[in-house]
Amino acid sequence: MKQEYIITAYSENHIGLLNRITIIFTRRKVNIESLTVSQSALKGISKFTIVVNETTDKVVNIVKQIDKQIEVLKAFYNTNDEMIFQEVALYKVPTKALMDSDQIEKMIRSHNARILEITSEYTVIEKTGHEEETQALFEGLNTFGVLQFIRSGRIAITRSPVERLSEFLKQRDSLFEKLEEGSKI
């Protein structure tokens, strides 16, 4: 049965890696719903956050293939329940619509959004939340004519208090130390 999974992969920052990772999904005919790449908490390490709606077996297989990439330190998969996640959305609406009625202001307040910029021609609004929340605000604002709309890819962290990559690296370093000690004998 298909369900939504968040795949995280940690890597060094190398040219072409994003392409090789997306090819892994393409070859398996798996659609990427969202993809975000950014620096991680560890210096020099990038974090890929990839959202897919797929079966567990396919996700496990994909994670194994991502792990085989030379630059990838480690890849993991989680369900939405195991992660805390958000998206950011920006909306550009005509300032005239904002000035003619208090409906947009009420909508902004009720959706916990904020105004980033007001000009004589347009107003830019920002909303952080889950896709359903940002989409609901879009639909409400669109009754006044949204000029532009963009939603970021998902960003996510685990609910676990320990960063999984840090845990993995400690275990790996411990294993290397044991192997080095064994070779000195």
C-alpha positions in Angstrom: 0.0 0.0 0.0 1.3 3.4 -0.9 1.9 6.1 1.7 3.9 9.3 2.0 7.6 8.9 3.0 10.3 11.5 3.6 13.7 10.3 2.4 16.7 12.2 3.8 20.2 11.8 2.3 23.4 13.4 3.6 26.2 14.0 1.3 29.3 16.0 0.4 28.5 18.8 -2.0 29.4 17.5 -5.4 28.4 18.4 -9.0 26.0 16.0 -10.6 24.9 14.2 -7.4 21.4 15.7 -7.6 21.1 14.3 -11.1 22.2 10.8 -10.1 19.8 10.8 -7.2 16.8 11.8 -9.3 17.7 9.2 -11.9 17.3 6.5 -9.2 13.6 7.6 -8.9 13.1 7.9 -12.6 14.3 4.4 -13.3 11.9 3.0 -10.8 9.0 5.2 -12.1 8.6 6.9 -8.8 7.4 10.5 -8.8 9.2 13.0 -6.5 6.5 15.1 -4.8 9.0 17.5 -3.2 12.7 17.9 -3.2 14.8 20.3 -1.1 18.6 20.5 -0.7 20.3 22.6 1.9 23.2 22.7 4.3 22.9 20.4 7.3 23.9 21.1 10.9 27.3 19.5 10.1 29.7 21.7 8.2 30.4 20.7 4.6 27.4 18.2 4.6 24.3 18.8 2.5 20.9 17.3 3.3 18.5 16.2 0.6 14.8 16.0 1.7 12.7 14.1 -0.8 9.0 13.4 -0.4 7.4 10.4 -2.3 4.1 8.6 -2.2 5.1 5.0 -2.6 5.1 1.5 -1.1 7.6 0.6 1.7 9.4 -1.9 -0.5 10.1 0.6 -3.2 11.2 3.2 -0.7 13.6 0.8 1.0 15.1 -0.2 -2.4 15.5 3.5 -3.4 17.3 4.3 -0.1 19.7 1.4 -0.7 20.5 2.8 -4.2 21.0 6.3 -2.9 23.3 4.9 -0.2 25.5 3.4 -2.9 26.4 6.8 -4.4 30.0 7.5 -3.5 29.4 11.1 -2.2 26.4 10.0 0.0 27.3 9.5 3.6 23.9 7.9 4.6 20.3 7.9 3.5 17.2 7.3 5.7 13.5 7.1 5.2 10.7 8.0 7.6 6.9 8.4 7.7 5.3 11.7 8.3 4.6 10.7 11.9 8.3 10.4 12.6 9.2 13.8 11.3 8.4 17.5 12.0 8.0 19.2 8.6 6.9 22.5 7.1 6.8 24.3 3.8 6.9 28.1 3.0 4.5 29.7 0.6 4.6 33.2 -0.9 1.6 34.9 -2.4 1.5 38.1 -4.4 -1.9 39.9 -4.4 -3.0 43.3 -5.8 -2.7 45.9 -3.0 -6.0 47.4 -4.2 -7.8 44.2 -3.2 -6.2 44.5 0.3 -7.2 48.2 0.6 -10.8 47.8 -0.7 -11.8 45.2 1.9 -10.7 43.8 5.2 -11.3 40.2 4.0 -7.7 39.7 3.0 -6.4 41.1 6.3 -8.8 38.7 8.2 -7.6 35.8 6.1 -4.0 36.6 6.8 -4.6 36.7 10.5 -6.8 33.6 10.6 -4.1 31.6 8.7 -1.2 33.0 10.8 0.4 34.4 7.7 2.4 37.7 7.5 2.9 40.5 5.1 6.5 40.8 3.8 6.1 43.7 1.4 3.5 46.3 0.3 3.9 48.4 -2.8 1.3 50.5 -4.6 0.8 47.6 -7.0 1.1 44.4 -5.0 1.4 42.9 -1.5 3.5 39.9 -0.8 2.3 37.5 1.9 4.2 34.6 3.5 2.7 31.5 5.1 4.6 28.6 6.8 2.8 25.3 7.3 1.8 22.0 5.8 0.8 21.8 2.1 -2.9 21.7 3.0 -2.6 24.9 5.0 -0.7 26.9 2.3 -3.1 25.6 -0.3 -6.1 26.7 1.7 -4.8 30.2 2.0 -4.1 30.2 -1.8 -7.6 29.3 -2.5 -9.0 32.0 -0.2 -6.7 34.7 -1.6 -7.4 33.6 -5.2 -10.9 34.9 -4.9 -9.2 38.3 -4.9 -6.9 37.4 -7.7 -3.5 36.0 -6.8 -0.9 37.5 -9.1 1.9 35.0 -8.2 2.1 31.9 -5.9 5.1 29.7 -5.0 5.5 27.0 -2.4 8.8 25.6 -1.3 9.8 22.0 -1.1 9.4 20.3 2.3 11.9 20.8 5.0 11.9 18.2 7.8 13.7 17.0 10.9 13.2 13.9 12.9 11.2 13.8 16.1 14.1 11.8 17.6 16.3 14.0 19.9 19.5 12.7 18.1 20.4 13.5 14.6 20.5 10.2 12.8 23.5 11.1 10.7 25.5 12.1 13.8 24.6 8.7 15.3 25.6 6.9 12.2 29.0 8.7 12.0 29.8 7.9 15.6 29.1 4.2 15.0 31.2 4.3 11.8 34.1 6.1 13.5 34.0 3.6 16.4 34.1 0.7 13.9 37.1 2.3 12.1 38.9 2.7 15.5 38.4 -1.0 16.3 39.6 -2.0 12.9 42.7 0.2 13.3 43.4 -1.3 16.7 43.0 -4.8 15.3 45.5 -4.1 12.5 48.1 -2.9 15.0 48.2 -6.2 16.8 
